Amino acid sequence: MITNGRQSVAGSATKLDGRSTVYSTLHIHNDDNTKDLFLGGPSVTVNNGYRLLKSESTSFDLPPLTDIYAVSDGGAHTLSWIRIE
């Protein structure tokens, strides 16, 4: 199954895409061309997150029931995602 969407993120950790009950690959694209995005667990911050530079993409192979969170380094910010199960 393939699901996709766009999501707004700001200065506090925001859960992406919900939770899958099976193994999946989550592709994330930073849609902003001026701000970086930071990815991680529920306590992710701009100081400890995996940095996704402006306009870049990354993918994660996730086990069931794993959540990814994102936070922006400057105000409201949009990202796109696609999950393949």
N, C-alpha and C positions, 0 to 999 in steps of 0.2 A: 504494500500500500504506500502511496506517496501523498504527503500533505505539505502544504506550503502557506506562507503568509508574510505579512509585514507587521512590525511591532515598534512602538515608541519606547524609548529608554531615556532615563534622566540620571540624576545624581545619586539615586539609591538602587541597590540590587533589585533587579526585576527578573522573574522567572520567564524563560523563553518557551514557547510552543507547548506547554503542558508536559505530560509524562507518558511515555510509551511503555506498554507491558511486554514488549518483545525487544530483542536486539535491533538496533537501528543505527543509521548514519545521519547525523544532523549537519547540514551545510549552512553556514552563517555568512552573510555579506554585510559589511559596514556600508550603508548607503550614503553616509555623509562624506563630503569631500573636504571637510575642514577639521573634523574632530575624530579622535581615537575612541575606540570602544574597548572595554576590559571585560573578560569572560572568566568565570570560575563558579565556585559554589555559592551558597546563600550569603556568605560573609564577604563576597568579592568587593574590592574597592579599586580605585585608580592606582593605589600603591602596591597591591598584591595580585592583581589580575593578569591574565594572559592578554597581552596587548594585540588588538586587531587595528592596524593602521587605517587611516581614511581610505575608503574605496577598496579595501582588501577583503578577501574571503578566506575561510578556513573550514575544516570538517572535523567532526568527532565521531568515532565509533563508540556507541554507548550501550552498556548493558541495560536490561530492563529496569524500570523505575528509577532512572538517573535523571536528575534535573540539571540544566545549565542556566546560570544567571548572567546578566550583563549590567554594566553601569557605564555611563558616559563621562568623559572628562570635561564636558561643558554644556549644560542645559539639555533641552529636549533634542532627540536624535532618533533617526529611524534606521532599522536594520531589516533585512529580508532573510528568510530561512526556508529550507526545504528539508523534510525528513523522509528518508526512504527506509521502509521496514522490510 
